[in-house]
Amino acid sequence: MRLEGKVALITGAAAGVEGELMGFGGAAARLFAREGAKVVLTDILVEQGERSAAEIREMGGDAIFVKHDVTSDEDWQSAIEATIDAFGRLDVIVNNAGTSAPATVEDTTVDMWDGQMDVHAKGVFLGTKYAIPEMRKVGGGSIINTSSIYGLVGSVGSTAYHAAKGAIRIFSKAAAIQYAPDGIRVNSVHPGFMRTPMTRPRYEDPVRHSELLERIPMGRMGAADEIAYGMLYLASDESAFVTGSELVIDGGVTAQ
């Protein structure tokens, strides 16, 4: 029970139903609950999110779902309020919600750019901003921000995604320095090529899948649970001296 007594809010957590392809947030919610945390799953996908939260409760966990657009200041305040109303505190937040926008610089539209910055950079900023006062009340906490290996290195496309994920990386370091005296740790997680609902088109195309595998030294794509276990470490007291760090989980891609 590595998270016993802790309360965690996880964004982008709708895809967490057993037997279905899971996202990082859904997998983390299930794992956190198994490890003793009370979890708040948030997402814009209401039906799927409610199913995921209900399944956690059926497993014996304590979970609620909150409809939540991470680009909305008002939705963030409501999500934090719902967390405190339900569980009385906030110890961990996983800013995980995300979208993709594969395009070169010339093919990237202003709407694509703004959308990526809103969901990733602004969403992480707002989540961190509103988590800090609640974590300060309980003597500290852990903020886990989902970036990407594309927040570390470039590629032939995904321009706006790269920029937004890179923003998460450096924002996390700034927040880590600012709030270390409060016992609030801030770290970023950098998944590589993973099997999730968002990346489904990549590996369902045999040619694209083969191209991806050639770039991964371990010879396979990762699974959402493998990211969730990294998040579990950062959420737990085992990582009490870890802040401002980047946890890369990519099968060796960025080691090349």
C-alpha positions as a Markdown table, in Angstrom:
| # | Residue | x | y | z |
|---|---|---|---|---|
| 1 | Met | 0.0 | 0.0 | 0.0 |
| 2 | Arg | 2.5 | 2.6 | -1.2 |
| 3 | Leu | 0.0 | 5.4 | -1.3 |
| 4 | Glu | -2.1 | 4.6 | 1.7 |
| 5 | Gly | -3.8 | 7.7 | 3.1 |
| 6 | Lys | -3.1 | 9.8 | 0.0 |
| 7 | Val | -5.6 | 11.5 | -2.2 |
| 8 | Ala | -4.7 | 11.8 | -5.9 |
| 9 | Leu | -6.4 | 13.8 | -8.8 |
| 10 | Ile | -5.5 | 12.4 | -12.2 |
| 11 | Thr | -6.5 | 14.2 | -15.4 |
| 12 | Gly | -7.1 | 12.5 | -18.7 |
| 13 | Ala | -8.1 | 9.4 | -16.8 |
| 14 | Ala | -11.2 | 8.2 | -18.6 |
| 15 | Ala | -9.6 | 5.3 | -20.4 |
| 16 | Gly | -9.2 | 2.9 | -17.5 |
| 17 | Val | -11.6 | 0.0 | -18.1 |
| 18 | Glu | -10.3 | -3.5 | -17.8 |
| 19 | Gly | -10.1 | -5.3 | -21.1 |
| 20 | Glu | -10.0 | -2.0 | -23.1 |
| 21 | Leu | -6.9 | -0.1 | -24.3 |
| 22 | Met | -5.9 | 2.1 | -21.4 |
| 23 | Gly | -4.4 | 5.5 | -21.3 |
| 24 | Phe | -1.7 | 6.6 | -18.8 |
| 25 | Gly | -4.3 | 8.4 | -16.6 |
| 26 | Gly | -6.7 | 5.4 | -16.4 |
| 27 | Ala | -3.9 | 3.0 | -15.8 |
| 28 | Ala | -2.5 | 5.2 | -13.0 |
| 29 | Ala | -5.9 | 5.6 | -11.4 |
| 30 | Arg | -6.3 | 1.9 | -11.1 |
| 31 | Leu | -2.8 | 1.4 | -9.8 |
| 32 | Phe | -3.0 | 4.2 | -7.3 |
| 33 | Ala | -6.2 | 2.9 | -6.0 |
| 34 | Arg | -4.7 | -0.6 | -5.6 |
| 35 | Glu | -1.9 | 1.0 | -3.6 |
| 36 | Gly | -4.3 | 2.7 | -1.2 |
| 37 | Ala | -5.0 | 6.1 | -2.6 |
| 38 | Lys | -8.3 | 7.7 | -2.9 |
| 39 | Val | -8.5 | 8.8 | -6.6 |
| 40 | Val | -10.3 | 11.5 | -8.5 |
| 41 | Leu | -10.5 | 10.7 | -12.2 |
| 42 | Thr | -11.1 | 13.7 | -14.5 |
| 43 | Asp | -11.7 | 13.9 | -18.3 |
| 44 | Ile | -14.0 | 15.4 | -20.9 |
| 45 | Leu | -15.1 | 11.8 | -21.8 |
| 46 | Val | -17.9 | 11.4 | -19.2 |
| 47 | Glu | -19.3 | 8.0 | -20.0 |
| 48 | Gln | -16.0 | 6.3 | -20.2 |
| 49 | Gly | -14.7 | 8.1 | -17.1 |
| 50 | Glu | -17.7 | 7.1 | -15.0 |
| 51 | Arg | -17.2 | 3.5 | -16.1 |
| 52 | Ser | -13.5 | 3.6 | -15.1 |
| 53 | Ala | -14.3 | 5.1 | -11.7 |
| 54 | Ala | -17.1 | 2.6 | -11.1 |
| 55 | Glu | -14.8 | -0.3 | -11.9 |
| 56 | Ile | -12.2 | 1.0 | -9.4 |
| 57 | Arg | -15.0 | 1.1 | -6.7 |
| 58 | Glu | -16.0 | -2.5 | -7.7 |
| 59 | Met | -12.4 | -3.5 | -7.1 |
| 60 | Gly | -12.7 | -2.1 | -3.5 |
| 61 | Gly | -11.1 | 1.2 | -4.3 |
| 62 | Asp | -12.3 | 4.7 | -3.5 |
| 63 | Ala | -12.8 | 6.7 | -6.6 |
| 64 | Ile | -15.0 | 9.5 | -8.1 |
| 65 | Phe | -15.2 | 10.9 | -11.6 |
| 66 | Val | -15.4 | 14.6 | -12.4 |
| 67 | Lys | -16.0 | 16.1 | -15.9 |
| 68 | His | -13.1 | 18.4 | -16.5 |
| 69 | Asp | -11.7 | 20.5 | -19.3 |
| 70 | Val | -8.1 | 21.2 | -18.3 |
| 71 | Thr | -8.0 | 24.3 | -20.4 |
| 72 | Ser | -10.7 | 25.9 | -18.2 |
| 73 | Asp | -9.8 | 27.9 | -15.2 |
| 74 | Glu | -13.3 | 27.4 | -13.8 |
| 75 | Asp | -13.2 | 23.7 | -14.4 |
| 76 | Trp | -9.9 | 23.4 | -12.5 |
| 77 | Gln | -11.4 | 25.2 | -9.5 |
| 78 | Ser | -14.4 | 22.9 | -9.6 |
| 79 | Ala | -12.3 | 19.8 | -9.9 |
| 80 | Ile | -10.1 | 20.8 | -6.9 |
| 81 | Glu | -13.3 | 21.7 | -4.9 |
| 82 | Ala | -14.9 | 18.3 | -5.7 |
| 83 | Thr | -11.7 | 16.6 | -4.6 |
| 84 | Ile | -11.7 | 18.4 | -1.2 |
| 85 | Asp | -15.4 | 17.9 | -0.8 |
| 86 | Ala | -15.1 | 14.1 | -1.4 |
| 87 | Phe | -11.9 | 13.3 | 0.4 |
| 88 | Gly | -10.8 | 16.3 | 2.5 |
| 89 | Arg | -7.3 | 16.8 | 1.1 |
| 90 | Leu | -5.0 | 16.7 | -1.9 |
| 91 | Asp | -1.6 | 15.0 | -1.9 |
| 92 | Val | -0.9 | 14.1 | -5.5 |
| 93 | Ile | -1.9 | 15.5 | -8.8 |
| 94 | Val | -1.1 | 13.9 | -12.2 |
| 95 | Asn | -1.4 | 16.5 | -15.0 |
| 96 | Asn | -1.9 | 13.9 | -17.7 |
| 97 | Ala | -4.6 | 15.1 | -20.2 |
| 98 | Gly | -3.3 | 15.4 | -23.7 |
| 99 | Thr | -4.0 | 15.4 | -27.4 |
| 100 | Ser | -1.8 | 15.2 | -30.5 |
| 101 | Ala | -1.2 | 17.3 | -33.6 |
| 102 | Pro | 1.1 | 15.7 | -36.2 |
| 103 | Ala | 2.3 | 18.4 | -38.6 |
| 104 | Thr | 5.4 | 20.1 | -39.8 |
| 105 | Val | 6.0 | 23.8 | -39.0 |
| 106 | Glu | 4.5 | 24.9 | -42.3 |
| 107 | Asp | 1.5 | 22.6 | -42.0 |
| 108 | Thr | 0.8 | 23.6 | -38.4 |
| 109 | Thr | -2.2 | 26.0 | -38.2 |
| 110 | Val | -2.7 | 28.6 | -35.5 |
| 111 | Asp | -5.6 | 26.6 | -34.2 |
| 112 | Met | -3.4 | 23.5 | -33.9 |
| 113 | Trp | -0.7 | 25.5 | -32.1 |
| 114 | Asp | -3.1 | 27.1 | -29.7 |
| 115 | Gly | -4.9 | 23.8 | -29.0 |
| 116 | Gln | -1.6 | 22.0 | -28.1 |
| 117 | Met | -0.5 | 24.9 | -25.9 |
| 118 | Asp | -3.9 | 25.1 | -24.2 |
| 119 | Val | -4.2 | 21.4 | -23.3 |
| 120 | His | -0.6 | 20.7 | -22.4 |
| 121 | Ala | 1.1 | 23.9 | -21.2 |
| 122 | Lys | -1.9 | 25.8 | -19.9 |
| 123 | Gly | -3.5 | 22.7 | -18.5 |
| 124 | Val | -0.4 | 21.7 | -16.5 |
| 125 | Phe | 0.0 | 25.3 | -15.4 |
| 126 | Leu | -3.5 | 25.5 | -14.1 |
| 127 | Gly | -3.4 | 22.1 | -12.4 |
| 128 | Thr | -0.2 | 23.0 | -10.6 |
| 129 | Lys | -1.4 | 26.5 | -9.7 |
| 130 | Tyr | -4.6 | 25.2 | -8.0 |
| 131 | Ala | -3.0 | 22.1 | -6.4 |
| 132 | Ile | -0.3 | 24.1 | -4.5 |
| 133 | Pro | -2.5 | 25.8 | -1.9 |
| 134 | Glu | -4.2 | 22.5 | -1.0 |
| 135 | Met | -0.9 | 20.6 | -0.8 |
| 136 | Arg | 0.6 | 23.4 | 1.4 |
| 137 | Lys | -2.3 | 22.8 | 3.8 |
| 138 | Val | -1.2 | 19.2 | 4.3 |
| 139 | Gly | 2.5 | 19.8 | 4.5 |
| 140 | Gly | 3.5 | 19.0 | 0.9 |
| 141 | Gly | 2.7 | 16.8 | -2.0 |
| 142 | Ser | 3.7 | 15.5 | -5.4 |
| 143 | Ile | 2.9 | 17.0 | -8.8 |
| 144 | Ile | 3.5 | 14.7 | -11.7 |
| 145 | Asn | 3.4 | 16.3 | -15.2 |
| 146 | Thr | 3.1 | 14.1 | -18.3 |
| 147 | Ser | 5.5 | 15.4 | -20.9 |
| 148 | Ser | 6.9 | 13.1 | -23.6 |
| 149 | Ile | 10.2 | 12.1 | -25.2 |
| 150 | Tyr | 9.0 | 14.7 | -27.7 |
| 151 | Gly | 9.5 | 17.3 | -25.0 |
| 152 | Leu | 13.2 | 16.3 | -25.1 |
| 153 | Val | 14.0 | 15.6 | -28.7 |
| 154 | Gly | 12.7 | 16.6 | -32.1 |
| 155 | Ser | 11.1 | 14.7 | -35.0 |
| 156 | Val | 10.0 | 15.2 | -38.6 |
| 157 | Gly | 6.5 | 16.3 | -37.4 |
| 158 | Ser | 4.3 | 17.1 | -34.4 |
| 159 | Thr | 5.7 | 20.7 | -34.2 |
| 160 | Ala | 3.2 | 22.1 | -31.8 |
| 161 | Tyr | 3.1 | 18.9 | -29.7 |
| 162 | His | 6.9 | 19.2 | -29.3 |
| 163 | Ala | 6.7 | 22.8 | -28.2 |
| 164 | Ala | 3.9 | 22.1 | -25.7 |
| 165 | Lys | 5.6 | 19.1 | -24.2 |
| 166 | Gly | 8.8 | 20.9 | -24.0 |
| 167 | Ala | 7.0 | 23.7 | -22.1 |
| 168 | Ile | 5.8 | 21.1 | -19.6 |
| 169 | Arg | 9.4 | 19.9 | -19.0 |
| 170 | Ile | 10.8 | 23.3 | -18.2 |
| 171 | Phe | 7.7 | 24.5 | -16.3 |
| 172 | Ser | 8.1 | 21.5 | -14.0 |
| 173 | Lys | 11.6 | 22.5 | -13.2 |
| 174 | Ala | 10.6 | 26.1 | -12.4 |
| 175 | Ala | 7.8 | 25.0 | -10.2 |
| 176 | Ala | 10.0 | 22.4 | -8.4 |
| 177 | Ile | 12.5 | 25.1 | -7.4 |
| 178 | Gln | 9.8 | 27.6 | -6.3 |
| 179 | Tyr | 7.9 | 25.1 | -4.1 |
| 180 | Ala | 10.6 | 22.8 | -2.7 |
| 181 | Pro | 10.5 | 24.8 | 0.6 |
| 182 | Asp | 6.9 | 23.9 | 0.9 |
| 183 | Gly | 7.6 | 20.2 | 0.6 |
| 184 | Ile | 5.9 | 20.1 | -2.8 |
| 185 | Arg | 7.7 | 18.1 | -5.4 |
| 186 | Val | 7.3 | 18.6 | -9.1 |
| 187 | Asn | 8.5 | 16.1 | -11.7 |
| 188 | Ser | 7.9 | 15.4 | -15.4 |
| 189 | Val | 7.4 | 11.9 | -17.0 |
| 190 | His | 8.5 | 11.4 | -20.5 |
| 191 | Pro | 6.9 | 8.4 | -22.2 |
| 192 | Gly | 8.2 | 7.0 | -25.5 |
| 193 | Phe | 6.2 | 5.2 | -28.1 |
| 194 | Met | 3.3 | 3.6 | -26.2 |
| 195 | Arg | 0.1 | 1.7 | -26.9 |
| 196 | Thr | -2.7 | 4.0 | -25.8 |
| 197 | Pro | -6.0 | 5.2 | -27.3 |
| 198 | Met | -4.3 | 8.4 | -28.6 |
| 199 | Thr | -1.5 | 6.5 | -30.4 |
| 200 | Arg | -3.8 | 3.7 | -31.8 |
| 201 | Pro | -3.5 | 5.0 | -35.4 |
| 202 | Arg | 0.3 | 4.7 | -35.3 |
| 203 | Tyr | 0.5 | 1.0 | -34.5 |
| 204 | Glu | -2.6 | -0.1 | -36.3 |
| 205 | Asp | -0.9 | 0.9 | -39.6 |
| 206 | Pro | 1.6 | -2.0 | -40.2 |
| 207 | Val | 4.1 | 0.2 | -42.0 |
| 208 | Arg | 4.1 | 2.9 | -39.3 |
| 209 | His | 4.3 | 0.3 | -36.6 |
| 210 | Ser | 7.3 | -1.3 | -38.2 |
| 211 | Glu | 9.0 | 2.1 | -38.5 |
| 212 | Leu | 8.4 | 2.8 | -34.8 |
| 213 | Leu | 9.8 | -0.6 | -33.7 |
| 214 | Glu | 13.0 | 0.1 | -35.6 |
| 215 | Arg | 13.5 | 3.2 | -33.5 |
| 216 | Ile | 13.1 | 1.3 | -30.1 |
| 217 | Pro | 16.1 | -0.6 | -28.9 |
| 218 | Met | 13.9 | -2.9 | -26.8 |
| 219 | Gly | 12.0 | -3.8 | -29.9 |
| 220 | Arg | 8.5 | -3.2 | -28.7 |
| 221 | Met | 6.1 | -0.4 | -27.9 |
| 222 | Gly | 5.4 | 0.3 | -24.2 |
| 223 | Ala | 2.1 | -0.2 | -22.3 |
| 224 | Ala | 0.2 | 2.3 | -20.2 |
| 225 | Asp | 0.9 | 0.3 | -17.0 |
| 226 | Glu | 4.6 | 0.9 | -17.5 |
| 227 | Ile | 4.1 | 4.6 | -17.3 |
| 228 | Ala | 1.7 | 4.2 | -14.4 |
| 229 | Tyr | 4.4 | 2.5 | -12.3 |
| 230 | Gly | 6.7 | 5.4 | -12.9 |
| 231 | Met | 4.0 | 7.7 | -11.8 |
| 232 | Leu | 3.4 | 5.6 | -8.7 |
| 233 | Tyr | 7.1 | 6.0 | -7.7 |
| 234 | Leu | 6.9 | 9.7 | -8.0 |
| 235 | Ala | 3.6 | 9.9 | -6.1 |
| 236 | Ser | 4.9 | 7.8 | -3.2 |
| 237 | Asp | 7.2 | 8.8 | -0.4 |
| 238 | Glu | 9.9 | 6.6 | -1.9 |
| 239 | Ser | 10.7 | 9.6 | -4.1 |
| 240 | Ala | 10.8 | 12.1 | -1.2 |
| 241 | Phe | 14.1 | 13.5 | -2.4 |
| 242 | Val | 13.2 | 13.7 | -6.1 |
| 243 | Thr | 12.0 | 17.0 | -7.5 |
| 244 | Gly | 12.7 | 18.9 | -10.8 |
| 245 | Ser | 13.6 | 15.6 | -12.4 |
| 246 | Glu | 12.7 | 13.9 | -15.7 |
| 247 | Leu | 11.6 | 10.3 | -15.7 |
| 248 | Val | 12.1 | 8.9 | -19.2 |
| 249 | Ile | 10.3 | 5.6 | -19.9 |
| 250 | Asp | 11.0 | 4.9 | -23.6 |
| 251 | Gly | 12.7 | 1.5 | -24.1 |
| 252 | Gly | 15.9 | 3.3 | -24.9 |
| 253 | Val | 14.8 | 5.6 | -27.7 |
| 254 | Thr | 16.5 | 8.7 | -26.4 |
| 255 | Ala | 19.6 | 6.9 | -25.4 |
| 256 | Gln | 20.6 | 6.7 | -29.0 |
